[in-house]
Every structure is written in C-alpha cells, then in structure tokens.
Amino acid sequence: MIARVVPNVTGLDKRFDYVVPEGMVVAVGDRVRVELHGRRIGGWVVDVDPSDAHLDGLKPIATWSGIGPSADVIDLAAWAAVRWAGRQRHFLSAASPERKVDRLPSPRRTGTVVEPRSPASTRILESGGGVLRLPPTSDPMPAVLSASALGPTIAILPAVDQAMLLAARLRRSGLTVALAPDDWAAAAAGVDVVVGSRSAAWAPCPGLAAAVVVDEHDEALQDEGSPTWHARDVMIERCRRAEAPLLLVSPCPTLTALEWGELTRPPHQRERDGWPIVDVIDRSDDEPWKRSLVTSELIQHLRDPDRRVVCVSNTTGRAALLACRTCRELARCERCDAAVAQDDDGTLHCRRCGTDRPSVCLACGAGTFANLRPGITRLQEELEAAAARPVATVTGKGRVGAPDAELVVGTEAALHRVDRADTVAFLDFDRELLSPRYRAGEQAMALLVRAARLVGPRGRGGRILVQTFLPQHDVVQAALLADPGRMMGPERERRQMLQLPPYGAYAEVSGTGADEFVASLEPVDDVMVVGGNDDYVARASSWMTLGQVLVAGERPSGSRLRIAVDPPR
C-alpha cells in the first residue's frame, strides 16, 4: 500500500509518497511520521494508493501518530490553500487534535430536540440556510437549538469564553456537546453539537446536518496571521459540500453575508428595543482643530456618580484627520469618502483607494488644513478634570489606573476588557468612519454593536454617545434609528464601483522578497498587480482565480513574504 503524505514543515508545500509497512493500517487523514531529507517529521496522509504513484525507491512510513482530520476536511483544506493562497499544512494543523488520538470513544449523539427553538432560525434552516439579523443583546442559543434539531451541528462564536458559556448551557439542556479543540475525539466520534471559536470551522462533525456562525461580522472570526482565512467563508464552503444548511447570525451582517444568503430580520419594534439609546453629538459647529473632545453632553454623564462611563478614542495606529481651517469641513476622498492624509509635498492622498488630489477643500476651495491629533493621556487628564473622579486607561497593552475606577478611557480594547457600562462614549467616531480600510463602515458598526452589549437594551437605560462631525453618515444614522440595514445600500454601491470584496478579490503582498515573488507571477488577464518596493496589491474577479495565481508564485529563499487575502485591517 502507498500513502501520499503532506509533511508538517514550514515553507514546504509538496506531497511525498511512502510505503505503508506490513501490519500498519493507515487511512486518509491519519497523522504519521516519515523520513524526509535525513530527519523524521510529522505529516498527514492525504491519499491512499494514488493512481499516479511511482513505486521505485519509496521509503516506508516510520510510525503512525494517531487519527487526524476526515477525508472531507482534507479536501476542504486543499480548497482553502488556494482560496487564501496559503499552505495546506496550515489548515491541516487547524483541523488536527492537539494531542495524539489513538482511538475514538463511543458516539454520544442523542438526537434530542430541545426547546425553545427560534422560529425564524428554523424557517431559514429548513429553506436551505441564510442570514438572520438580531438585536445586539439577543440570545443566540435558540438559533443553535433550531440547528441541532436537524442533526449534528457546528456552532461557531467569535470568543473562546462565549463558546465555553454556550457549551455549558447546551449541556444543561440535555444535549451532548464537544468543545473544540479540547474535545476533538468526542467531536470525531459524534455528538449533538460541536461548539468552538474560529478554529471550530475545522472541527470534526460526522454527518454534519447544520451549522451556525454567531456574530459573523466579528473580526475575531478571521485569522490575523497568514493565511488570513475566515471561519464564515470556510463554513459556507463546508456546508455547501455537505449539502447542509448554514445560518449566519449577526446584529449587523456584512456585505459578504448578504451577498451569500437571503436576509431575515425581526419586526422593527423588537429590533429597536434590543438596541440602547444612541445620542449623536454633532460637533460640526465646533472648531475641528480644538484639542478637547470633552463636550458638554459628555460632561453630564461623567459627573453622574451613579453611571459607569467608558470613553473610546482609537488614536493608536490611526491616520490623523484633516479639517479645513476656513469652513471646518473634514478632508475626505471624493471617490470613496475615506479620510485623506497630506503628503510632504502637500498632495492629499487616500490610503483606501489611492486617489490623489491637490491640497484644496472640496467644500469651499480653501487650501489650508488643520491636523487633529488627540491622545489617550491628554484625554485622561481632561476627563479627570471634568468629572472630578479617577479615570483608568485601557489599551491593547492593559489597564492603568485605579482598578475600581468607574470612568475608563481607552482604545477599542476597552470595549473588550470592561464587562459592564451605563454609558459608552465614542469621543472621535470620525476616525472609524473615515478610516482608509475598505471595510471601515462595517467595522465602525461592529464597534457600536459591542458598545450596545455593554450598556444593554433600551429598557435598561444605557446610552451610547457618538461624537462626530458627520451626523448624517450612513453608519451613524443606522445606529441612531436601530436599523443597521440603512448603511448597506451606499456601502454596496461604493464597493461595486471600486470592485472591492465581495464584488472582486483583493490581496496584499508585502515583506522582504515581495518584488521577486510578484515578478514570478504568471500574467493572467483577469489578475492585476500594482505596487512596488516590496508592497503590492493584487486584484481579480474571483477568489479562486486570484488564489491560483498567487499559489503558483515562487517564494524567494530566505524571504519574509506575507500574503494577506482580504486582509482584516
């Protein structure tokens, strides 16, 4: 017997054939150890007795290392390697158990139907799958119960703690549950529901009958490393192959989700009640270069001793905003509406779509601009002075200040490190709305969703304060009216015009060796690559066309190449 093996070696993307020794039993997906270039390495069996194998001079498999991914997941990994221009071993690692599995336990599938199920989710799943928009504070468990009634189910949530909580609740309801990746063997044997965070998209689930992705808009579902695979897109393909319905759940579904499946939304009054009150602070009458972001409306919340207030200002790593000194209008790109930056020669440059223009205000024609540069440290001092009580700071590096402080200021990390708030104030929301990222609108709405979960639904009395020079922006109005769908029409038109995902494929190629890599790419009419100095953007009409070209490129020896297909940031 011959086994074809993918070695678990960084940078190596080839398959090698080996002889299966007498008495050893292997199957597709099994993990083995083989000899390659004079050393023993791990790998996965991806084919048995391939028709094109050459028998001469083959080495034997050294040892069998345990059970691995199923054959259907092996094929899915091969697809993903092209889709995200990565190595198959990366996806096989994600699909494998963390510890050796010699044998599987007995199946624990019960087939129990548990209530309460979600009527809307049940209808969507029975019709073949789709997208369900729910208010930010809605419980996703009824949707998962609707899926589990159809058979073995995979449920994916953005955070590990969310997955653990849901798994515990499902167990208490009487269902058998495997928490990925820790319960890999139980999942492979068969349970009612496999639950996990992003990596659960690769978890075993024999007889997959349905799947649910909760908060499909959340960036945590996409790998920030390379390859930049997204759990939502993996599950769309996996369910298509398994002919199983997929339910995508989100308070603010992405354009990718909406282009994939039909949207179902609750009655407006129910959706509105699930959102907190959003107060929009229109700063268009303020001097845009004024240093203070502490408005009079914010001070009212800061000085209320009964309110816990979280102030968010994403200054770290963001481009500075420019404002016209004459008419106070923010400097934006005339093509895609993103903020523009001023180069050393005075040219205004858009980092989202690349458009350049002279240093002229589109509103009044003036040629001088002010730079807006607030900082967290300065904000902390101003907030403490205005509130007359301690203020803690929270960034991605951690929390600084009194641990019991009821006032917190920080980057968006504060929304993840604080468990409750009465008020969440976005001090400079325009930095999110005008970010050069093409998904800036969706990501800004995701921040509002996270804030809504901290303050709770409308009936609890929590509030979100949005300070902006753009009160009529689509995202701001969507949050104000508790109707996230309002922003999608303009967003769709903008992306279609610029041929950005999901209406085109997009990748960034950067790092040492990018010049040589791009030079090695085969010219294809449908693929366009622009850039230079080890920093490129590649575009195509479809993901697989783009992936096939990038996968075929030659990576220079010793390069530190990064290929980010549909990069998250």
VEXDREN-2710 file (C-alpha; in Angstrom, 1 decimal):
% VEXDREN-2710
k/r/px/py/pz
1/MET/0.0/0.0/0.0
2/ILE/1.2/3.5/-0.9
3/ALA/0.3/6.6/1.2
4/ARG/0.7/10.2/0.0
5/VAL/1.8/12.5/2.8
6/VAL/1.8/16.2/3.3
7/PRO/4.7/17.0/5.6
8/ASN/4.3/19.3/8.5
9/VAL/7.2/21.5/7.5
10/THR/7.1/25.3/7.3
11/GLY/7.6/26.6/3.8
12/LEU/7.2/23.2/2.2
13/ASP/4.1/22.7/0.0
14/LYS/4.7/19.3/-1.6
15/ARG/3.3/15.8/-1.3
16/PHE/5.5/12.7/-1.0
17/ASP/4.7/9.1/-1.4
18/TYR/5.7/6.4/1.2
19/VAL/5.2/2.7/1.5
20/VAL/2.9/1.5/4.3
21/PRO/4.8/-1.1/6.3
22/GLU/3.4/-4.6/6.8
23/GLY/0.9/-4.7/9.7
24/MET/0.4/-0.9/9.7
25/VAL/-3.1/0.4/8.9
26/VAL/-3.5/3.9/7.7
27/ALA/-6.4/5.9/6.4
28/VAL/-6.8/9.3/4.8
29/GLY/-6.3/12.0/7.4
30/ASP/-4.1/9.9/9.7
31/ARG/-1.1/11.5/11.2
32/VAL/2.2/9.8/10.6
33/ARG/6.0/10.3/11.0
34/VAL/8.2/9.9/7.9
35/GLU/11.8/10.4/6.9
36/LEU/12.5/13.5/4.8
37/HIS/15.9/14.8/3.9
38/GLY/17.5/12.8/6.6
39/ARG/15.2/13.7/9.5
40/ARG/11.9/12.5/10.9
41/ILE/9.0/14.8/10.6
42/GLY/5.2/14.6/11.1
43/GLY/2.7/14.7/8.4
44/TRP/-0.8/13.8/7.2
45/VAL/-2.0/11.0/4.9
46/VAL/-4.0/12.8/2.2
47/ASP/-4.4/9.8/-0.2
48/VAL/-4.0/6.1/-0.2
49/ASP/-2.8/4.1/-3.3
50/PRO/-2.9/7.1/-5.7
51/SER/-3.1/6.1/-9.3
52/ASP/-0.1/8.2/-10.3
53/ALA/2.3/6.9/-7.6
54/HIS/5.8/5.8/-8.6
55/LEU/6.8/2.7/-6.6
56/ASP/10.6/2.8/-7.2
57/GLY/12.7/3.8/-4.2
58/LEU/9.9/4.7/-1.8
59/LYS/10.7/4.9/1.9
60/PRO/8.4/3.3/4.5
61/ILE/6.3/5.3/6.9
62/ALA/8.2/5.4/10.2
63/THR/5.4/5.5/12.7
64/TRP/1.6/6.0/12.9
65/SER/0.9/9.1/15.1
66/GLY/-2.8/8.9/15.5
67/ILE/-6.2/9.8/14.0
68/GLY/-6.4/13.1/12.1
69/PRO/-8.9/15.0/10.0
70/SER/-11.6/13.2/8.0
71/ALA/-11.3/12.9/4.2
72/ASP/-13.8/15.7/3.6
73/VAL/-11.8/18.1/5.8
74/ILE/-8.6/17.1/3.9
75/ASP/-10.3/18.1/0.7
76/LEU/-11.6/21.3/2.3
77/ALA/-8.1/22.2/3.4
78/ALA/-6.8/21.8/-0.2
79/TRP/-9.5/24.2/-1.3
80/ALA/-8.6/26.7/1.4
81/ALA/-5.0/26.6/0.5
82/VAL/-5.9/28.1/-2.9
83/ARG/-8.7/30.4/-1.6
84/TRP/-6.3/32.1/0.8
85/ALA/-3.0/31.5/-1.0
86/GLY/-1.5/29.5/1.8
87/ARG/0.0/26.1/2.6
88/GLN/-2.3/23.1/3.1
89/ARG/-0.4/22.2/6.2
90/HIS/-1.6/25.3/8.0
91/PHE/-5.2/24.2/7.6
92/LEU/-4.5/20.6/8.4
93/SER/-2.9/21.7/11.6
94/ALA/-6.0/23.7/12.5
95/ALA/-8.1/20.6/11.8
96/SER/-6.0/18.2/13.9
97/PRO/-6.2/17.3/17.6
98/GLU/-3.8/19.0/19.9
99/ARG/-2.8/15.6/21.4
100/LYS/-2.4/12.1/20.0
101/VAL/-5.7/10.3/19.5
102/ASP/-5.3/6.5/19.2
103/ARG/-8.9/5.6/19.0
104/LEU/-12.3/7.3/19.2
105/PRO/-14.7/7.0/22.1
106/SER/-18.3/5.7/21.6
107/PRO/-20.6/8.0/19.8
108/ARG/-22.8/10.1/22.1
109/ARG/-25.3/11.5/19.6
110/THR/-28.8/11.6/21.2
111/GLY/-30.9/13.3/18.5
112/THR/-32.8/15.2/21.3
113/VAL/-34.9/18.1/20.2
114/VAL/-34.6/20.8/22.8
115/GLU/-36.8/23.9/23.3
116/PRO/-37.0/26.9/23.0
117/ARG/-36.1/27.0/19.4
118/SER/-36.1/30.1/17.2
119/PRO/-39.0/30.0/14.7
120/ALA/-37.1/32.4/12.4
121/SER/-34.0/30.2/12.5
122/THR/-36.0/27.1/12.0
123/ARG/-37.6/28.5/8.9
124/ILE/-34.2/29.7/7.5
125/LEU/-32.5/26.4/8.1
126/GLU/-35.4/24.4/6.6
127/SER/-35.3/26.5/3.5
128/GLY/-31.6/25.8/3.0
129/GLY/-29.9/28.4/5.1
130/GLY/-29.5/32.2/5.1
131/VAL/-28.7/35.3/7.2
132/LEU/-30.6/36.3/10.4
133/ARG/-30.2/39.8/11.8
134/LEU/-30.9/40.0/15.5
135/PRO/-30.5/42.9/18.0
136/PRO/-27.1/43.1/19.8
137/THR/-28.4/41.8/23.1
138/SER/-30.3/38.8/21.7
139/ASP/-29.5/35.3/22.9
140/PRO/-28.1/33.0/20.1
141/MET/-28.9/29.8/21.9
142/PRO/-32.4/29.3/20.4
143/ALA/-30.8/29.6/16.9
144/VAL/-28.3/26.8/17.8
145/LEU/-31.2/24.7/19.2
146/SER/-33.0/25.1/15.9
147/ALA/-29.9/23.8/14.1
148/SER/-29.4/20.9/16.5
149/ALA/-32.9/19.7/15.8
150/LEU/-31.8/18.8/12.3
151/GLY/-28.8/16.6/13.3
152/PRO/-25.1/17.0/14.1
153/THR/-24.3/20.7/14.3
154/ILE/-21.3/23.0/14.4
155/ALA/-21.8/26.3/16.3
156/ILE/-19.0/28.9/16.0
157/LEU/-18.7/32.0/18.1
158/PRO/-16.0/34.8/18.0
159/ALA/-14.6/34.3/21.5
160/VAL/-13.5/31.3/23.5
161/ASP/-15.3/32.4/26.6
162/GLN/-18.5/32.8/24.6
163/ALA/-18.1/29.2/23.2
164/MET/-17.5/27.8/26.7
165/LEU/-20.6/29.5/28.1
166/LEU/-22.8/28.3/25.2
167/ALA/-21.3/24.7/25.5
168/ALA/-22.2/24.7/29.3
169/ARG/-25.8/25.9/28.6
170/LEU/-26.3/23.3/25.8
171/ARG/-25.1/20.5/28.1
172/ARG/-27.5/21.6/30.8
173/SER/-30.3/21.5/28.2
174/GLY/-29.7/17.8/27.7
175/LEU/-27.6/17.8/24.5
176/THR/-24.2/16.2/24.1
177/VAL/-21.5/18.7/23.3
178/ALA/-17.9/18.8/22.3
179/LEU/-16.0/22.0/22.9
180/ALA/-13.4/22.4/20.1
181/PRO/-10.5/22.0/20.1
182/ASP/-10.2/20.3/23.5
183/ASP/-12.9/17.7/22.9
184/TRP/-11.6/16.7/19.4
185/ALA/-12.0/13.0/19.9
186/ALA/-15.6/13.3/21.2
187/ALA/-16.4/15.5/18.3
188/ALA/-15.0/13.0/15.8
189/ALA/-16.9/10.2/17.5
190/GLY/-20.2/12.1/17.2
191/VAL/-22.2/14.4/19.5
192/ASP/-25.2/16.6/19.1
193/VAL/-23.3/20.0/18.9
194/VAL/-19.7/20.9/18.3
195/VAL/-19.0/24.3/19.7
196/GLY/-16.0/26.5/19.5
197/SER/-14.4/29.7/18.3
198/ARG/-12.8/30.3/14.9
199/SER/-10.9/27.0/14.8
200/ALA/-14.2/25.1/15.1
201/ALA/-14.7/25.6/11.4
202/TRP/-12.2/22.8/11.0
203/ALA/-13.5/20.6/13.8
204/PRO/-14.7/17.1/13.1
205/CYS/-18.5/16.6/12.9
206/PRO/-19.5/13.3/11.2
207/GLY/-22.9/13.6/9.4
208/LEU/-22.9/17.4/9.5
209/ALA/-26.5/18.4/9.2
210/ALA/-26.5/22.1/10.0
211/ALA/-24.2/24.9/11.2
212/VAL/-24.5/28.3/12.9
213/VAL/-22.0/31.1/12.8
214/VAL/-22.8/33.7/15.5
215/ASP/-21.7/37.3/15.0
216/GLU/-20.4/36.6/11.5
217/HIS/-19.4/40.3/11.4
218/ASP/-16.8/39.9/14.2
219/GLU/-13.2/40.3/13.1
220/ALA/-12.2/37.6/15.6
221/LEU/-13.5/35.0/13.1
222/GLN/-10.7/35.9/10.7
223/ASP/-7.1/34.8/11.3
224/GLU/-4.8/37.9/11.6
225/GLY/-1.8/35.8/10.6
226/SER/-1.1/34.4/7.1
227/PRO/-3.2/32.8/5.6
228/THR/-6.0/35.2/6.6
229/TRP/-8.8/32.6/6.5
230/HIS/-12.3/33.4/7.8
231/ALA/-14.4/30.9/9.7
232/ARG/-17.6/32.2/8.0
233/ASP/-16.2/31.5/4.5
234/VAL/-14.8/28.1/5.5
235/MET/-18.3/27.1/6.8
236/ILE/-20.0/28.4/3.7
237/GLU/-17.9/26.1/1.6
238/ARG/-18.0/23.2/4.0
239/CYS/-21.8/23.3/4.3
240/ARG/-22.1/23.6/0.5
241/ARG/-20.1/20.4/0.1
242/ALA/-22.0/18.6/2.8
243/GLU/-25.4/19.9/1.5
244/ALA/-26.1/21.1/5.0
245/PRO/-27.9/24.4/5.8
246/LEU/-25.8/27.3/7.3
247/LEU/-27.2/30.0/9.4
248/LEU/-25.2/33.3/9.8
249/VAL/-26.4/35.4/12.7
250/SER/-25.4/39.0/13.3
251/PRO/-26.8/42.3/14.5
252/CYS/-25.0/43.9/11.5
253/PRO/-24.5/41.3/8.8
254/THR/-21.6/42.0/6.4
255/LEU/-22.0/42.6/2.7
256/THR/-20.3/39.2/2.2
257/ALA/-23.0/37.5/4.2
258/LEU/-25.8/39.5/2.5
259/GLU/-24.5/38.6/-1.0
260/TRP/-24.3/34.9/0.0
261/GLY/-27.8/34.4/1.5
262/GLU/-31.2/35.9/2.0
263/LEU/-31.7/38.2/5.0
264/THR/-34.3/37.7/7.6
265/ARG/-34.9/40.4/10.2
266/PRO/-37.2/40.7/13.2
267/PRO/-40.0/43.3/13.4
268/HIS/-38.6/46.8/13.7
269/GLN/-40.0/47.4/17.2
270/ARG/-38.3/44.3/18.6
271/GLU/-35.1/45.2/16.9
272/ARG/-35.3/48.8/18.2
273/ASP/-36.0/47.6/21.7
274/GLY/-32.8/45.5/21.6
275/TRP/-30.6/48.5/20.9
276/PRO/-29.8/51.1/23.5
277/ILE/-30.5/54.8/23.0
278/VAL/-27.9/56.4/20.7
279/ASP/-27.2/60.1/21.2
280/VAL/-25.4/61.8/18.3
281/ILE/-23.3/64.8/19.4
282/ASP/-22.9/67.0/16.3
283/ARG/-19.5/68.7/16.5
284/SER/-19.8/70.4/13.1
285/ASP/-20.2/73.8/14.9
286/ASP/-17.0/73.2/16.9
287/GLU/-13.6/74.3/15.7
288/PRO/-12.3/71.0/14.3
289/TRP/-8.7/71.6/15.5
290/LYS/-9.9/72.3/19.0
291/ARG/-7.9/69.9/21.3
292/SER/-10.6/69.0/23.7
293/LEU/-13.0/66.1/22.9
294/VAL/-14.9/66.5/26.3
295/THR/-18.2/68.0/25.2
296/SER/-20.8/69.4/27.5
297/GLU/-23.1/66.4/26.8
298/LEU/-20.4/64.0/27.8
299/ILE/-19.7/66.0/31.0
300/GLN/-23.2/65.4/32.2
301/HIS/-22.6/61.6/32.1
302/LEU/-19.1/62.0/33.6
303/ARG/-20.4/63.9/36.6
304/ASP/-23.2/61.5/37.4
305/PRO/-21.8/59.4/40.3
306/ASP/-24.2/56.5/39.5
307/ARG/-23.0/56.0/36.0
308/ARG/-20.1/53.9/34.8
309/VAL/-18.7/55.5/31.7
310/VAL/-16.4/54.1/29.1
311/CYS/-14.8/56.6/26.6
312/VAL/-13.3/55.2/23.4
313/SER/-10.8/57.0/21.2
314/ASN/-8.9/54.9/18.7
315/THR/-5.9/57.2/18.4
316/THR/-3.2/54.5/18.4
317/GLY/-2.2/53.4/14.9
318/ARG/-4.8/55.6/13.1
319/ALA/-4.3/58.2/10.4
320/ALA/-4.7/61.8/11.5
321/LEU/-7.8/63.6/10.4
322/LEU/-7.5/66.9/8.5
323/ALA/-10.1/69.7/8.6
324/CYS/-10.4/72.8/6.5
325/ARG/-9.4/75.9/8.5
326/THR/-11.9/78.0/6.6
327/CYS/-15.2/76.1/6.5
328/ARG/-14.3/73.3/9.1
329/GLU/-15.2/70.5/6.7
330/LEU/-13.3/67.3/7.1
331/ALA/-10.9/66.4/4.3
332/ARG/-12.3/63.3/2.5
333/CYS/-11.7/61.4/-0.7
334/GLU/-14.1/62.5/-3.5
335/ARG/-14.1/58.9/-4.8
336/CYS/-14.6/56.6/-1.8
337/ASP/-15.3/59.0/1.1
338/ALA/-12.3/57.9/3.3
339/ALA/-10.2/60.4/5.2
340/VAL/-7.2/61.7/3.3
341/ALA/-3.7/62.4/4.5
342/GLN/-1.3/65.2/3.4
343/ASP/2.0/64.1/1.9
344/ASP/5.2/66.1/2.3
345/ASP/4.6/67.9/-1.0
346/GLY/1.1/69.0/0.1
347/THR/-0.8/66.4/-2.0
348/LEU/-3.9/64.9/-0.4
349/HIS/-3.7/61.1/-0.6
350/CYS/-6.4/58.5/0.0
351/ARG/-4.9/55.3/1.5
352/ARG/-8.1/53.4/0.8
353/CYS/-8.4/53.7/-3.0
354/GLY/-5.1/55.5/-3.9
355/THR/-6.7/58.7/-5.3
356/ASP/-4.5/61.9/-5.1
357/ARG/-5.6/65.5/-5.4
358/PRO/-4.2/69.0/-4.7
359/SER/-4.5/70.5/-1.3
360/VAL/-7.9/72.0/-1.9
361/CYS/-11.0/71.8/0.2
362/LEU/-13.9/70.2/-1.8
363/ALA/-16.5/72.3/0.1
364/CYS/-15.1/75.8/-0.1
365/GLY/-11.9/75.7/-2.2
366/ALA/-9.6/76.8/0.6
367/GLY/-6.1/75.3/0.7
368/THR/-5.1/75.2/4.4
369/PHE/-5.9/72.3/6.7
370/ALA/-5.6/71.6/10.5
371/ASN/-4.4/68.3/11.8
372/LEU/-6.4/66.6/14.5
373/ARG/-4.2/64.7/17.0
374/PRO/-5.9/63.9/20.3
375/GLY/-4.1/61.4/22.6
376/ILE/-5.2/59.0/25.3
377/THR/-3.0/60.5/28.0
378/ARG/-4.3/64.0/27.3
379/LEU/-7.9/62.7/27.3
380/GLN/-7.4/61.1/30.7
381/GLU/-6.3/64.4/32.2
382/GLU/-9.2/66.3/30.7
383/LEU/-11.8/63.6/31.7
384/GLU/-10.5/63.6/35.3
385/ALA/-10.7/67.4/35.5
386/ALA/-14.2/67.4/34.1
387/ALA/-15.5/64.5/36.2
388/ALA/-13.6/65.2/39.5
389/ARG/-13.1/61.5/40.0
390/PRO/-10.4/58.9/38.9
391/VAL/-10.2/57.8/35.3
392/ALA/-8.4/54.5/34.3
393/THR/-6.9/53.9/30.9
394/VAL/-7.3/50.8/28.9
395/THR/-5.4/49.9/25.7
396/GLY/-4.3/46.7/24.0
397/LYS/-1.4/46.7/26.4
398/GLY/-3.6/46.5/29.5
399/ARG/-5.2/48.7/32.1
400/VAL/-3.6/51.5/34.0
401/GLY/-5.1/53.4/37.0
402/ALA/-7.4/52.6/39.9
403/PRO/-8.9/49.1/39.5
404/ASP/-12.2/50.3/40.9
405/ALA/-12.5/53.4/38.7
406/GLU/-16.0/53.9/37.3
407/LEU/-14.6/56.0/34.5
408/VAL/-12.5/54.4/31.8
409/VAL/-10.9/55.9/28.7
410/GLY/-9.0/53.9/26.0
411/THR/-8.9/52.4/22.6
412/GLU/-11.5/49.9/21.4
413/ALA/-9.7/47.4/23.7
414/ALA/-11.7/49.0/26.5
415/LEU/-14.9/47.5/24.9
416/HIS/-13.5/44.0/25.4
417/ARG/-11.9/44.5/28.8
418/VAL/-14.8/46.1/30.6
419/ASP/-17.8/43.9/31.4
420/ARG/-20.5/46.5/32.0
421/ALA/-21.2/50.2/31.4
422/ASP/-24.0/52.7/31.7
423/THR/-22.6/54.9/29.0
424/VAL/-20.2/54.3/26.2
425/ALA/-18.9/57.4/24.5
426/PHE/-17.1/57.4/21.2
427/LEU/-15.1/60.6/21.5
428/ASP/-13.9/60.8/17.9
429/PHE/-16.0/58.5/15.8
430/ASP/-14.9/60.0/12.6
431/ARG/-11.6/58.2/12.9
432/GLU/-13.6/55.0/12.4
433/LEU/-15.9/56.2/9.7
434/LEU/-13.1/57.7/7.6
435/SER/-10.5/55.0/8.1
436/PRO/-8.6/54.0/4.9
437/ARG/-9.8/50.4/5.3
438/TYR/-12.4/49.5/2.8
439/ARG/-14.5/47.8/5.5
440/ALA/-14.4/50.9/7.7
441/GLY/-18.2/51.2/7.7
442/GLU/-18.8/47.6/8.8
443/GLN/-16.1/47.8/11.4
444/ALA/-17.5/51.1/12.8
445/MET/-20.9/49.5/13.1
446/ALA/-19.3/46.5/14.8
447/LEU/-17.9/48.8/17.5
448/LEU/-21.4/50.2/18.1
449/VAL/-22.7/46.7/18.5
450/ARG/-20.0/45.9/21.1
451/ALA/-20.9/49.1/22.9
452/ALA/-24.6/48.2/22.8
453/ARG/-23.8/44.9/24.6
454/LEU/-22.0/46.7/27.3
455/VAL/-24.8/49.1/28.1
456/GLY/-27.7/46.7/27.4
457/PRO/-31.1/47.1/25.7
458/ARG/-33.1/50.3/25.5
459/GLY/-35.2/49.4/28.6
460/ARG/-32.1/49.2/30.9
461/GLY/-31.4/52.9/30.4
462/GLY/-27.9/52.6/29.0
463/ARG/-26.7/55.1/26.3
464/ILE/-24.2/55.3/23.5
465/LEU/-22.7/58.8/22.8
466/VAL/-21.4/59.3/19.3
467/GLN/-19.3/62.5/18.8
468/THR/-18.9/63.3/15.2
469/PHE/-18.6/66.0/12.5
470/LEU/-20.7/63.7/10.2
471/PRO/-24.1/63.2/11.9
472/GLN/-25.7/62.3/8.6
473/HIS/-23.2/59.5/7.9
474/ASP/-24.9/56.2/6.9
475/VAL/-23.4/54.3/9.9
476/VAL/-24.4/57.0/12.4
477/GLN/-27.9/57.1/11.1
478/ALA/-28.2/53.3/11.1
479/ALA/-27.3/53.2/14.8
480/LEU/-29.4/56.2/15.7
481/LEU/-32.5/54.5/14.1
482/ALA/-31.6/51.0/15.3
483/ASP/-31.6/49.8/11.7
484/PRO/-28.2/48.5/10.5
485/GLY/-29.6/47.8/7.1
486/ARG/-29.7/51.5/6.3
487/MET/-25.9/51.6/5.7
488/MET/-25.8/48.7/3.3
489/GLY/-27.2/50.5/0.2
490/PRO/-24.5/53.1/-0.1
491/GLU/-21.8/50.6/1.1
492/ARG/-22.8/48.2/-1.7
493/GLU/-22.7/50.9/-4.4
494/ARG/-19.2/52.1/-3.2
495/ARG/-17.8/48.6/-3.2
496/GLN/-19.3/47.7/-6.6
497/MET/-17.8/50.9/-8.1
498/LEU/-14.4/50.1/-6.7
499/GLN/-14.7/46.3/-7.3
500/LEU/-13.9/45.6/-3.7
501/PRO/-15.0/42.4/-1.9
502/PRO/-17.4/40.7/-2.2
503/TYR/-17.6/42.2/-5.8
504/GLY/-14.0/41.4/-6.5
505/ALA/-11.0/39.6/-5.0
506/TYR/-8.3/41.6/-3.2
507/ALA/-5.0/40.7/-1.6
508/GLU/-1.9/42.5/-0.2
509/VAL/1.6/41.1/-0.8
510/SER/4.3/42.6/1.3
511/GLY/7.6/41.9/3.1
512/THR/11.1/41.1/2.1
513/GLY/11.1/39.2/-1.2
514/ALA/7.7/40.6/-2.5
515/ASP/9.4/42.1/-5.5
516/GLU/10.9/38.8/-6.6
517/PHE/7.6/37.0/-5.8
518/VAL/5.4/39.3/-7.9
519/ALA/7.9/39.1/-10.8
520/SER/7.4/35.4/-10.8
521/LEU/3.6/35.5/-11.1
522/GLU/2.2/34.2/-14.4
523/PRO/0.4/37.0/-16.3
524/VAL/-3.3/36.5/-16.3
525/ASP/-5.8/38.8/-18.0
526/ASP/-8.1/38.7/-15.0
527/VAL/-5.5/39.4/-12.4
528/MET/-4.0/42.9/-11.8
529/VAL/-1.0/43.5/-9.5
530/VAL/0.2/47.1/-8.7
531/GLY/2.7/48.5/-6.3
532/GLY/6.5/48.3/-5.7
533/ASN/9.2/48.3/-3.1
534/ASP/8.0/45.0/-1.5
535/ASP/4.5/46.3/-1.1
536/TYR/1.8/45.2/-3.6
537/VAL/-2.0/44.9/-4.1
538/ALA/-3.4/42.1/-6.2
539/ARG/-6.9/42.1/-7.6
540/ALA/-9.1/39.7/-9.6
541/SER/-12.7/39.0/-10.4
542/SER/-12.8/35.8/-8.2
543/TRP/-11.1/34.5/-5.1
544/MET/-10.0/31.2/-6.7
545/THR/-8.6/32.9/-9.8
546/LEU/-6.5/35.2/-7.6
547/GLY/-5.5/32.3/-5.3
548/GLN/-4.4/30.1/-8.1
549/VAL/-2.1/32.8/-9.4
550/LEU/-0.6/33.6/-6.0
551/VAL/-0.1/29.9/-5.1
552/ALA/1.8/29.4/-8.3
553/GLY/4.3/32.2/-7.5
554/GLU/7.8/31.4/-6.4
555/ARG/8.8/32.4/-2.9
556/PRO/12.4/33.5/-2.8
557/SER/14.7/31.6/-0.4
558/GLY/15.0/33.5/2.9
559/SER/12.1/35.8/2.1
560/ARG/9.7/37.1/4.8
561/LEU/6.8/37.3/2.5
562/ARG/3.2/38.0/3.8
563/ILE/0.2/37.3/1.5
564/ALA/-3.0/38.6/3.1
565/VAL/-6.0/37.7/1.1
566/ASP/-8.9/40.0/2.0
567/PRO/-6.9/41.4/5.0
568/PRO/-8.8/42.2/8.1
569/ARG/-7.1/45.5/8.7
END
